[in-house]
Amino acid sequence: MNIWLLIALMALVTFSIRYALYAKANNIALPTKLERALKFSAPCVLTAIWVPSVVMPTGELDISLNNPYFVGGLIAVIIGLWKKNTLLTIVVSMACFFSYKWFIG
């Protein structure tokens, strides 16, 4: 089977499923409490993605100053809460992470 045909068919199936659900989404009214709760779904999912890689970079729990991922994450949380500037948080925490990794490595 041609790979491009397969990719096109997968894209068509994905588009069709999503389009059908989104077309009906305007007709559904969710309860206020559920809408409020759904606003927390993105932060929860993102937290579930980054926490394991920060506190378990080798597969085992490592909450120590010997873990550059933990130190970089801690600095990111502090800068983020303090300055509330996403770009500054990313730049400073990445610089601290790589500097610390080079320093202890």
C-alpha positions as CSV (number, residue, x, y, z in Angstrom):
1,M,0.0,0.0,0.0
2,N,1.3,3.4,-0.8
3,I,2.5,5.3,2.3
4,W,1.0,8.6,1.1
5,L,-2.4,7.0,0.6
6,L,-2.3,5.5,4.1
7,I,-1.3,8.9,5.6
8,A,-4.1,10.6,3.7
9,L,-6.7,8.1,4.8
10,M,-5.5,8.4,8.5
11,A,-5.8,12.2,8.2
12,L,-9.3,11.9,6.7
13,V,-10.5,9.5,9.5
14,T,-9.0,11.8,12.2
15,F,-10.6,14.9,10.7
16,S,-14.0,13.2,10.3
17,I,-14.1,12.1,13.9
18,R,-13.1,15.4,15.2
19,Y,-15.3,17.4,12.9
20,A,-18.3,15.3,13.9
21,L,-17.7,15.9,17.6
22,Y,-17.0,19.6,17.2
23,A,-20.1,20.1,15.1
24,K,-22.3,18.7,17.8
25,A,-20.4,20.5,20.6
26,N,-22.2,23.8,20.1
27,N,-25.6,22.1,20.8
28,I,-24.5,20.8,24.2
29,A,-24.7,22.9,27.3
30,L,-22.4,21.7,30.1
31,P,-23.2,22.4,33.8
32,T,-21.4,25.4,35.3
33,K,-19.4,23.3,37.8
34,L,-18.2,21.0,35.0
35,E,-17.1,23.9,32.9
36,R,-15.2,25.4,35.8
37,A,-13.6,22.0,36.6
38,L,-12.5,21.6,32.9
39,K,-10.4,24.7,33.1
40,F,-8.0,22.8,35.3
41,S,-7.6,19.9,32.9
42,A,-4.7,21.5,30.9
43,P,-2.6,22.4,34.0
44,C,-3.2,18.9,35.4
45,V,-2.1,17.2,32.2
46,L,1.0,19.3,31.8
47,T,1.9,18.7,35.5
48,A,1.5,14.9,34.9
49,I,3.9,15.2,32.0
50,W,6.7,17.2,33.6
51,V,6.7,16.0,37.2
52,P,8.0,12.4,36.5
53,S,10.8,13.7,34.3
54,V,11.9,16.2,37.0
55,V,11.8,14.1,40.1
56,M,12.5,10.7,38.4
57,P,15.1,11.4,35.6
58,T,16.7,8.0,36.0
59,G,13.6,6.0,36.8
60,E,13.9,6.3,40.6
61,L,12.7,9.0,42.9
62,D,15.5,11.6,43.2
63,I,14.6,14.7,45.2
64,S,18.1,16.0,46.0
65,L,20.4,18.8,45.0
66,N,22.4,16.3,42.9
67,N,19.5,16.2,40.4
68,P,19.8,19.1,38.0
69,Y,16.3,18.5,36.7
70,F,14.9,19.0,40.2
71,V,17.0,22.1,40.7
72,G,16.0,23.6,37.4
73,G,12.3,22.8,38.1
74,L,12.5,24.3,41.5
75,I,14.1,27.5,40.1
76,A,11.4,27.6,37.4
77,V,8.6,27.4,40.0
78,I,10.2,30.1,42.1
79,I,10.8,32.5,39.2
80,G,7.3,31.8,37.8
81,L,5.6,32.5,41.0
82,W,7.7,35.6,41.7
83,K,7.8,37.3,38.3
84,K,4.8,35.8,36.5
85,N,6.6,36.0,33.2
86,T,6.7,32.9,31.1
87,L,9.6,33.7,28.8
88,L,11.8,34.9,31.7
89,T,10.9,31.7,33.7
90,I,11.9,29.5,30.7
91,V,15.2,31.3,30.0
92,V,16.4,31.7,33.6
93,S,15.5,28.1,34.6
94,M,17.1,26.6,31.4
95,A,20.2,28.7,32.0
96,C,20.3,27.5,35.7
97,F,19.7,23.9,34.6
98,F,22.5,23.8,32.1
99,S,24.9,25.7,34.3
100,Y,24.1,23.4,37.3
101,K,24.4,20.3,35.1
102,W,27.8,21.4,33.8
103,F,28.9,22.4,37.4
104,I,28.1,19.1,39.0
105,G,28.9,17.0,35.9
